Amino acid sequence: MTIPDTTSGILIEAEEFDDFGGWVLDSQFEHEMGSPYLLAHGLGEPVADAGTTIDVDQPGSYRVWVRAKDWVPGHHPGRFTLTIGDTTLDTEFGANDRDWSWQDAGVVDLPGGATSLVLHDLTGFDGRCDAIYLGRDDTAPVDGADEAARSWRRKLRGLPEEPVEAGAFDVIVVGGGVTGAAATLTAARLGCRVALVHARPYLGGNASVEIGLSPRGERGPTVDELSDRSPDGDLVAISVLRAEPTATVLLEHTVYHVVMDGDRIAAVDARDARSGREVRLRAPLFIDCTGTALLGLQAGAQTLFGQEARGDFDEGLAPEQGDEMHHGNTVFFRTRMADEPVPFPEVPWAIEVAKNYSNLSGQLDRPGIENGIGPVVIDPDETPDPTIRRR
């Protein structure tokens, strides 16, 4: 594949903005779409602008390209605009019926020196911006999530083509849910030099402050210690691990490649979501706690999904018949009781779910504590009694 020479332009990754405003960094689909991006999640209320300032070395005319996604073609719920300097471009991004792609927004004349860029959310319904490219000619920027696109971005960001060596460890844990945090803490307290590589900004997975569900099932003292919460709802796991002198925690780092030595993993390459910096970490032992077998799949390991039959490995607690079921279909959302009906914008692109399929009895008072009083769930043809509440 021949890569067009667009390295004379200016690439601005949205995750490098100085001020996210009300936008949030989403990195969980980096493998699929090629980069982290900014997301305007406002539940129908436009979020505050995201902004940054760039330095334009060469004044002149630039063609503007924005990589965005129209996540519901035909409805365009996630629309936003871009302002460069004093000029707000006419194009509404996220409204072109296309998946992740570069959209041509015309030409702007830029003076030299500091120039401001502002992302303005129009809807509050999950506008998505990956990057902005200011080209010196009409050549389209490189698109996609493959290595060619990665290489092009590295050049424009001034990053090395190969990952930087970041040290050797006794154990490397990939995935910072409660399981990964417990594995890391245990290894550190056994005297091992251990690195935990986690793609999200918070530890805990479903128990993190981002979701807030405390661990279920059997728990021991290690899990209990890690699962206590700070006043802001975040798990104390991060402070516990950072207090261990032999533990290193890399948050917002996605493992994108494994280095093999024969049939063994020798190292993993991880990318920092915000800077794009890539590092290589080495160890003789790796533990996959990603929940999706990410490390194993990249290493080409034989992987089982679902529940194996009891007779496969002579496990007494396994079901008699195996299946390939994994991960449920539950939609978890937070609600709270109000004194009167609460309006919500029309969402014609949404799928209607019958109310009697929902269980609203365990309202979330604070992260990890699902014990608030919720409404009684009734059949649609019944008349609700507003005086009845239940836990």
C-alpha positions in Angstrom: 0.0 0.0 0.0 1.4 3.4 -1.0 0.9 6.0 1.8 0.3 9.6 0.5 2.8 12.2 1.8 0.6 14.2 4.2 3.3 14.5 6.8 3.7 18.3 6.2 0.3 19.0 7.7 -0.8 19.4 11.3 -2.4 16.5 13.2 -4.3 17.3 16.4 -5.5 14.2 18.3 -8.6 15.0 20.2 -7.3 13.2 23.3 -4.4 15.8 23.4 -6.8 18.8 23.8 -5.8 21.1 26.7 -9.3 21.2 28.1 -11.9 18.4 27.6 -14.7 20.6 28.9 -17.7 18.3 29.3 -16.3 15.8 26.7 -14.7 12.6 28.0 -11.9 10.4 26.7 -13.0 7.0 25.5 -10.3 4.5 24.8 -12.1 1.2 25.1 -12.5 0.7 21.3 -9.0 1.6 20.3 -8.3 -1.8 18.7 -11.4 -1.5 16.5 -11.3 2.1 15.3 -7.6 3.0 15.6 -7.4 5.7 18.2 -9.0 6.9 21.5 -11.5 9.8 20.9 -13.5 12.4 22.8 -17.1 11.7 23.5 -19.9 14.2 24.3 -22.1 12.2 26.6 -24.7 14.6 28.0 -27.9 12.6 28.0 -29.6 15.1 25.7 -28.0 18.2 27.2 -25.0 19.6 25.1 -21.8 19.3 27.1 -19.3 22.1 27.6 -16.9 22.9 24.8 -13.5 21.2 24.5 -10.7 23.4 23.5 -7.0 23.6 22.8 -4.3 25.8 21.2 -1.9 24.9 18.5 1.2 26.7 17.1 1.0 27.2 13.3 4.6 27.5 12.0 3.6 28.2 8.4 0.8 30.8 7.8 -1.4 30.1 4.8 -4.4 28.1 3.6 -5.1 24.7 5.2 -7.7 22.1 4.2 -9.5 20.9 7.3 -10.3 17.2 7.9 -12.1 15.9 11.0 -12.3 12.2 11.8 -15.7 11.5 13.3 -18.5 8.9 13.4 -22.2 9.2 12.6 -23.3 6.5 15.0 -26.9 6.4 13.9 -27.1 7.0 10.2 -30.4 8.7 9.2 -30.8 10.3 12.6 -27.4 11.9 13.4 -27.8 12.2 17.2 -24.1 13.0 17.8 -23.5 16.2 15.9 -20.9 18.9 16.7 -19.0 21.8 15.1 -15.4 22.9 15.0 -14.2 26.5 15.5 -10.7 27.4 14.3 -9.5 30.8 15.5 -12.5 33.1 15.0 -14.1 30.9 12.3 -16.8 28.3 13.0 -16.9 25.9 10.1 -20.2 25.3 8.4 -19.9 21.6 8.5 -21.8 19.6 11.2 -19.8 16.6 12.0 -21.4 13.2 12.9 -24.1 13.7 10.3 -22.8 12.2 7.1 -24.2 8.6 7.5 -20.7 7.2 7.7 -18.7 5.2 10.2 -15.3 6.4 11.4 -13.8 8.4 8.6 -12.2 11.7 7.7 -14.6 14.4 6.6 -13.5 17.3 4.4 -14.6 20.6 6.0 -13.2 23.0 3.5 -10.3 25.5 3.6 -9.3 28.0 6.2 -6.6 30.7 6.2 -4.5 30.6 9.3 -2.0 33.2 10.5 1.2 32.1 12.1 1.5 31.5 15.8 -1.1 30.4 18.4 -4.5 29.3 17.0 -7.4 28.0 19.1 -9.6 25.0 18.3 -13.0 24.4 19.9 -15.3 21.4 19.7 -18.9 22.5 20.3 -21.4 19.8 21.0 -24.9 20.3 19.5 -27.0 17.6 21.0 -25.6 15.9 24.1 -26.1 12.6 22.4 -22.6 11.2 22.1 -20.8 13.2 19.5 -17.5 11.5 18.7 -14.3 13.3 17.5 -11.1 11.3 17.0 -8.7 13.9 15.4 -8.4 17.0 13.3 -5.9 17.3 10.4 -4.9 20.5 8.7 -3.5 19.7 5.3 -1.3 21.9 3.1 -3.0 20.5 0.0 -6.1 18.5 -1.0 -4.6 15.1 -0.2 -6.9 13.1 2.2 -5.3 11.9 5.4 -4.6 8.2 6.0 -7.6 6.5 7.4 -8.2 3.2 9.3 -6.8 1.3 12.2 -4.0 -0.6 10.6 -0.3 -0.3 11.0 0.0 2.1 8.0 -2.4 4.6 9.7 -0.5 4.2 13.0 2.8 4.9 11.3 1.4 8.0 9.7 0.1 9.3 13.0 3.4 8.6 14.8 5.3 10.7 12.2 3.0 13.6 12.5 3.1 13.5 16.4 6.9 13.1 16.4 6.8 9.7 18.1 9.4 6.9 17.5 8.4 4.2 15.1 9.3 1.5 17.6 8.2 1.2 21.3 10.5 2.5 23.9 11.9 -0.1 26.4 10.2 0.6 29.7 11.9 -2.0 31.9 11.9 -5.6 33.0 9.6 -7.1 35.6 9.1 -10.5 37.3 5.4 -10.4 36.5 3.2 -8.4 34.2 -0.6 -8.3 34.7 -2.8 -7.1 31.9 -6.2 -5.8 32.9 -7.0 -3.8 36.1 -10.3 -5.1 37.2 -10.6 -6.4 40.8 -9.0 -9.7 39.7 -6.0 -7.9 38.0 -5.6 -5.6 41.0 -5.6 -8.5 43.4 -3.1 -10.4 41.3 -0.8 -7.4 41.2 -1.1 -6.8 45.0 -0.4 -10.4 45.8 2.7 -10.5 43.5 4.0 -7.3 45.0 3.6 -8.6 48.5 5.5 -11.7 47.6 8.4 -9.5 46.6 8.0 -9.6 42.9 8.6 -6.6 40.6 5.2 -6.4 39.0 3.6 -4.1 36.4 -0.2 -3.7 36.0 -1.2 -2.5 32.5 -4.8 -1.2 32.4 -6.7 0.5 29.5 -9.1 2.6 31.6 -8.4 5.6 33.8 -9.7 3.9 36.9 -9.0 0.4 38.4 -11.8 -2.0 39.2 -13.6 -2.8 36.0 -17.3 -3.2 36.8 -16.5 -2.2 40.4 -14.7 1.0 39.3 -16.2 4.4 39.9 -17.1 4.5 36.2 -19.7 1.7 36.8 -19.9 1.2 40.6 -20.9 -2.4 41.2 -19.1 -4.0 44.1 -17.7 -7.5 43.6 -20.1 -10.3 43.9 -19.6 -13.9 45.1 -16.8 -15.2 47.3 -14.5 -12.5 48.7 -11.3 -12.8 50.7 -9.3 -10.2 52.6 -7.3 -9.1 49.5 -10.4 -8.3 47.5 -12.0 -6.6 50.5 -9.0 -4.4 51.0 -8.9 -3.3 47.4 -12.7 -2.8 47.2 -13.0 -0.1 49.9 -13.9 3.2 48.4 -12.7 6.8 48.7 -15.3 9.5 49.3 -15.4 10.2 45.6 -16.5 6.6 44.9 -13.1 5.4 43.5 -11.7 2.2 44.7 -8.8 2.5 47.1 -7.0 -0.1 45.0 -4.9 2.5 43.2 -3.5 4.0 46.4 -2.9 0.5 47.9 -0.9 -0.6 44.8 1.0 2.7 44.5 2.1 2.2 48.1 3.8 -1.0 47.2 7.5 -0.3 46.3 7.7 -3.1 43.8 4.5 -2.4 41.9 4.1 -0.2 38.8 0.6 0.8 37.6 0.1 2.1 34.0 -3.4 3.4 33.6 -4.9 4.4 30.2 -2.4 2.0 28.5 -3.7 -0.4 25.9 -1.7 -3.6 25.1 -1.7 -3.6 21.3 1.0 -6.2 20.5 2.9 -9.1 22.1 6.5 -10.1 21.4 6.9 -13.9 21.3 10.0 -16.0 22.0 9.0 -19.3 20.4 5.7 -20.2 22.1 6.2 -17.9 25.1 5.4 -14.3 25.6 8.6 -12.3 26.1 7.2 -8.7 26.2 4.1 -6.6 25.6 3.8 -3.3 23.8 1.4 -0.8 25.3 0.2 2.6 24.1 -0.7 5.6 26.3 -4.1 6.8 25.3 -3.4 10.5 25.8 0.1 10.9 24.4 0.3 8.0 21.9 3.6 7.1 23.5 4.4 3.4 23.0 6.4 1.3 25.5 7.7 -2.3 25.7 7.6 -4.1 29.0 9.4 -7.5 29.5 8.8 -10.3 32.0 9.1 -14.1 32.2 5.5 -14.4 33.5 2.3 -12.7 32.3 -1.2 -12.9 33.7 -4.2 -12.1 31.5 -7.0 -10.5 33.6 -8.6 -8.6 30.7 -11.9 -10.5 30.8 -11.8 -10.9 27.0 -8.6 -13.0 26.8 -6.9 -10.1 25.0 -3.4 -11.1 25.9 -4.0 -14.8 25.1 -5.6 -14.0 21.7 -2.7 -11.8 20.7 -0.3 -14.5 21.6 -2.2 -17.1 19.6 -3.0 -19.2 22.6 -5.8 -21.7 22.5 -8.7 -19.9 24.2 -12.0 -21.2 25.7 -15.0 -19.0 26.0 -18.1 -19.9 28.1 -18.4 -22.8 30.5 -16.6 -26.1 29.9 -18.4 -29.3 30.7 -17.8 -31.0 34.0 -16.0 -33.9 32.3 -13.6 -31.8 30.3 -11.3 -31.2 33.2 -13.0 -33.2 35.9 -14.3 -30.1 37.7 -17.0 -30.9 40.1 -18.5 -27.4 40.1 -18.7 -27.1 36.4 -22.1 -27.7 34.6 -22.7 -31.1 33.2 -23.1 -29.7 29.7 -20.7 -27.0 28.5 -21.7 -23.9 26.5 -20.1 -20.9 24.8 -22.1 -18.3 26.8 -20.0 -15.4 28.1 -21.0 -11.9 29.2 -24.7 -11.1 29.8 -27.0 -8.8 28.0 -27.7 -6.6 31.0 -28.0 -2.8 30.5 -26.9 -1.1 33.7 -28.0 2.5 34.3 -28.3 4.8 37.2 -31.5 6.4 38.3 -32.8 8.3 41.3 -36.3 9.1 42.5 -37.9 12.5 41.7 -40.9 14.3 43.1 -42.4 14.8 39.7 -42.1 13.4 36.1 -38.7 14.3 34.5 -38.7 15.2 30.8 -36.3 13.6 28.4 -35.6 14.5 24.7 -37.1 12.4 22.0 -34.8 9.6 20.9 -36.4 8.1 17.7 -33.3 6.0 17.1 -33.6 4.2 20.4 -35.0 0.7 20.8 -38.0 0.6 23.1 -37.7 -1.8 26.0 -40.8 -3.0 27.9 -41.0 -1.5 31.4 -41.8 -4.9 33.0 -38.4 -6.2 31.8 -36.7 -3.7 34.1 -35.9 -4.1 37.7 -35.6 -0.6 39.3 -35.7 -1.8 42.9 -32.1 -1.4 43.7 -31.4 2.3 43.1 -27.8 3.5 43.3 -27.2 5.8 46.3 -23.5 5.9 45.8 -21.0 3.8 43.8 -20.9 0.2 45.0 -23.9 0.7 47.2 -27.1 -0.4 45.4 -29.6 0.0 48.2 -31.8 3.0 47.3 -35.6 2.7 47.2 -37.0 2.3 43.7 -40.4 2.1 42.1 -42.5 -1.0 41.8 -42.3 -2.5 38.4 -45.7 -3.3 37.0 -47.3 -4.6 33.8 -48.0 -1.9 31.2 -51.8 -2.5 31.5 -51.9 -1.9 35.3 -52.5 1.4 37.0 -49.5 2.3 39.3 -49.9 3.2 42.9 -47.5 6.1 43.5 -47.5 5.5 47.3 -45.9 2.0 46.9 -42.1 1.8 46.9 -39.9 -1.2 47.4 -36.2 -2.1 47.8 
